[in-house]
């Protein structure tokens, strides 16, 4: 039988690969609308009164160093997320024993991606530089993390409900779980307050939406890459363990 330690090590390895993939997507794809947004921010600063411009601080690191740091940060985040993902997989694998380990891994990754990326993007879409009041950053962060927490709780509740309804015919159990998830999503979107900061009038809509789509693509690379790589790592290990177990009987 696979141990938690083996899951954890494979999760960390898969998270490192997925984090690197997400970092490269951020470097190649997300950076394009970021550059456009930074140009808008610089143009806006150039039109400010001299006394306001005097409060601007020079950046400690150049843009190239920031990009490299972003990739390294994505790898570090991937390692941590991989460990958490492996823990969640180890705790939930008893619920869907009729699926292969690879299928369970990808399904879990899709569910977490929906809860931790898509759901927050619907309620609080990601904004590029030059959008958002610095004074509300803490409040916006709390709201964003709150939606993620509520979404993950919904994923757990839906998985638990599906496991409890496993004795029912598939159409009935799937319908009940789907309706419950839809109700939960609607409640989250309605109960959380609206975004506090409006989008400035000088922010082009194409730059804004390009950044938001690219951000979703980056998080998809992290979560779906994690699910696929982790599934590939644990599936052969599980089959080998089963063969060894049969051979010892």
Beta strands, then each sheet from edge to edge (+ up, - down):
end
